[in-house]
Amino acid sequence: MDNLISKFELLGLAPVKAKEAAGNKKLAPTLSSIIDATGKTDFDKSTGMLLYTLATTVSKDKTPHADYVARAISAGRVASAEQLSAATRFCTKNNPAENEQSFDEACGVGVVVSEQDIADQIRSAINDVKDTLLQERYRGQGKVLGIVKKLPDLRWADSGKVKSEFDAQILALLGPKDERDDPAAAKKAAAAAKKADSAATRAHVSSAKETPEPKKWEPASLEGMFAEGDISRLHKPGENPQIHPRLVEQHLRATEGKVITRFPPEPNGYLHIGHAKAINVNFGYARAHGGTCNLRYDDTNPETEEQEYVDSILETVRWLGFEPDKILYSSDYFQELYELAVRLIEKGLGFICHCTKEEMKKNRGGEERGPRVACQHRDRPIAESLAEFQKMKEGRYAPHEATLRMKMDLEDGNPQMWDPIAYRILYSTHYRTGNEWCIYPTYDFAHCLCDSIENITHSLCTTEFILARQSYYWLCDAVDVYKPVQWEYGRLSVTNTVLSKRKLLKLREKGFIMSLDDPRLYSLPALRRRGVPPQAINAFVRELGVTTAKATIDVVRLENHIRDCLNEIAPRVMAVINPVKVVLENLPEAHFEEIELPFKPRDSSFGTHKVPFTRVLYIDASDFREEDSADYYRLAPNKTVGLQGITHPIVCTDVRRNADGSIAELVCRYLNEGKQQKAKTYIQWVADCPKAGSPVRLDEVRTFGQLFKHADPSDESIVPGGYLSDVNTDSLKIVKGALVETGFWEAIKRYAATAAGKEELGKHNVESIRVQFMRIGYFTLDKDSKLSVSDIEGDNSGKTKLVVNRIVTLKEDSKKEA
């Protein structure tokens, strides 16, 4: 092994990397052979890295003539990753030694793209989209880079030089990044400008609405996800090698050369935040390349799958903004999969096994990872396995008494190749096929073959399936069917949660959550119920990009996207969570004014609404303090404050109490006579005016904290008592009796007046009614509300039950006194 390490270090590999390669039973002999094929022992770093890349991509059937390619690399004929990719594709169908001229043409050998050529091509591409780029600025950079990378004249250009020149030209056009490209900086500047505004300016909302507020949130584009990295260099349809040329021809006839992907969830639970990435990757890659994406339910386990989850998955995919080209099921192919299993046995590559789970584990080396031995049934006659498989199908065995296993390679270092199970016996009623079958294919058997049947061009999955890639390819070749390409990316998780259905069921059983769509969870139905906009989830996923790194992202990052999105789409209304009655003693009992307020200051596109202003109104308890202090600017005895949207301030003159000493009401004067000093701050309020429908009464206000105290509640080194011991029992707080101004009811009416709103309300989907309770947070209606279209159209707010969820707090509130 020491000799191999030294040999691999000649390529420029670091000692640790060289040792890792030498210890890899599959890679080590391939890499050693490729080095030997060059006839050299001295390599510059770029040549060494290309040889290493070649070794990691070759396989017996995938890259013939690897020795030839290795010599071409060492001679400098193949000098870039793009040329290497073209070389391996050429060699799958041709013998390069027999036609070196065709090889050179296919791989760009000898093609020189000068720095001036690179600059000219990039300049032309940027000019074509200059107007859009000037508008989107650095947010549109990814899309333009994707266009540049696809330019035919730059195919063989040095990718490093292309990127450097592209960055330089973008900088020259747009200048350095500023607050327009940094939402956080833009918000900080807006906050500073707001602080500098006088209180009088804030009071006169009618003039404020004339100046539109600039947009601050521009989510990353879908196309940008696929503009850089390995996913930007995936094969084109038909370029993936097959065991027979006819399979490529059949595939291209069926697909017409278009990209086809699939999103393949198992319908045994709700989709979660990690699936949002999978949906964006699979549907997004197809959309970005003019292709299509299927939704295929991986429904091969009748014990755990339910129609409820089937319906929820489709609704969630559509909620995120994607529409499947086809809606398919693995169970659609049960007969075809069975026939392929028979073919596998007939070819001597499948056998019926009667080993127990314990015996299988022992034969595979057991806990001690000892030597692997063949199952005693592995070499039984083909006819015998066929007869036994028929018995399994006829229900003549109990569960676990017999399985169909694939005869792969017990000597391979990959556990996925150790004769995995293809079919098992399950006496459970399938939600679609009923009791037609009692044998069901496993994921290892069904997944790749369903991909093949559907002519999937790119089988995109997360990195926990890397080892399964080898068995995926083996099985497709074993039964002589088209073989898609599997490509893996890092899965997505967020902190302070658990996603496993088993753990979620335990949380519900223990009473820690209300349901499996409890708004404190990070399943997509739970996030939807909480009021999180789908575009915020998509923006979060797309910002992260597509790499092979597994990512656990701080949930704060997701919440920032939610806030930024809601800031753009949510109307503002006044609310008092803990009401305190205020009587303006100098106004007559019947005093009534209508005040026009903007739904969003400085953005006239949101329109306005009217609220009543009367002698009696309510403020929030947090806006009154009996003992004043120099650093307190809201209402206190003998202190003046402004009312949001009202020209004149008020001053507190008396505090009236109940028998128990609690505050019954505040007596104030409305300072509408003479010249008054400008108020230092403005508070929100809600009028008591039943004839105008004010206030709108909320049955419940639900605020949510993190369900778990630690970032990873499943990490027993941090949480030795297990995730259940880490539950934050104060994560849900419910307040009853909150009041909202009539703008909230107006926002509900406006939503119900739209065709989409009426349809969603008819299905009792109320979470799209989102508002900002000023200075408190963003809120939505919960599904526990009782709200009908007829009540809304009849203006009967009193007949409704309104339960609201806090979606997310305001950033500004983080340091404010509650």
Salt bridges, closest charged atoms under 4 A:
GLU20 OE2 - LYS17 NZ 3.77
ASP36 OD1 - LYS7 NZ 2.69
ASP61 OD2 - LYS483 NZ 3.04
ASP104 OD1 - ARG77 NH2 2.58
GLU115 OE2 - LYS161 NZ 3.70
ASP120 OD1 - ARG123 NH1 3.12
GLU136 OE1 - LYS143 NZ 3.21
ASP167 OD2 - LYS163 NZ 2.99
ASP178 OD2 - ARG137 NH2 3.85
ASP178 OD2 - ARG180 NH2 2.65
ASP181 OD2 - ARG137 NH2 3.03
GLU213 OE2 - LYS216 NZ 2.34
GLU218 OE1 - ARG139 NE 3.94
ASP230 OD1 - ARG233 NH2 2.79
GLU239 OE1 - ARG89 NE 3.48
ASP299 OD2 - HIS430 NE2 3.77
GLU305 OE1 - HIS430 NE2 3.95
GLU315 OE2 - ARG528 NH1 3.22
GLU323 OE1 - ARG318 NE 2.96
ASP332 OD1 - ARG432 NH1 2.97
GLU367 OE2 - LYS361 NZ 2.61
ASP379 OD1 - LYS407 NZ 3.86
GLU384 OE2 - ARG380 NH2 2.80
GLU388 OE1 - HIS354 NE2 3.31
GLU388 OE2 - LYS391 NZ 3.19
GLU394 OE1 - ARG396 NH1 2.99
ASP419 OD2 - ARG378 NE 2.60
ASP451 OD1 - ARG262 NE 2.96
ASP451 OD1 - ARG296 NH2 2.76
ASP451 OD2 - HIS447 NE2 3.70
GLU454 OE1 - ARG296 NH1 2.91
GLU464 OE2 - ARG491 NH1 3.25
ASP477 OD2 - LYS483 NZ 2.95
ASP480 OD1 - HIS244 NE2 3.67
ASP480 OD2 - LYS347 NZ 2.97
GLU488 OE1 - ARG469 NH2 2.79
GLU509 OE2 - LYS506 NZ 3.66
ASP517 OD1 - ARG529 NH1 3.10
ASP517 OD2 - LYS783 NZ 2.71
ASP518 OD2 - ARG520 NH2 2.82
GLU543 OE1 - ARG557 NE 3.11
GLU543 OE1 - HIS561 NE2 3.16
ASP564 OD1 - LYS187 NZ 2.48
GLU568 OE1 - LYS215 NZ 3.52
GLU589 OE2 - ARG615 NH1 3.39
GLU593 OE2 - HIS591 NE2 2.84
GLU596 OE2 - LYS209 NZ 3.55
ASP623 OD1 - ARG634 NH1 2.99
ASP623 OD1 - ARG775 NH2 3.08
GLU626 OE1 - ARG657 NH2 2.23
ASP628 OD1 - LYS639 NZ 3.02
GLU665 OE1 - LYS581 NZ 3.78
GLU665 OE2 - ARG656 NH1 2.61
GLU700 OE1 - ARG702 NE 2.86
GLU700 OE2 - LYS736 NZ 3.01
ASP726 OD1 - HIS710 ND1 2.56
GLU741 OE1 - HIS609 NE2 3.04
GLU746 OE1 - LYS749 NZ 3.99
GLU746 OE2 - ARG750 NE 3.22
GLU760 OE1 - ARG528 NH2 3.53
GLU760 OE2 - LYS763 NZ 3.37
GLU767 OE2 - ARG528 NE 2.83
ASP782 OD1 - ARG529 NE 2.76
ASP782 OD2 - ARG702 NH1 3.19
ASP784 OD2 - ARG529 NH2 3.35
ASP784 OD2 - ARG702 NH2 2.97
GLU793 OE2 - LYS758 NZ 3.20
ASP795 OD1 - LYS749 NZ 3.52
GLU817 OE1 - ARG625 NH2 2.81
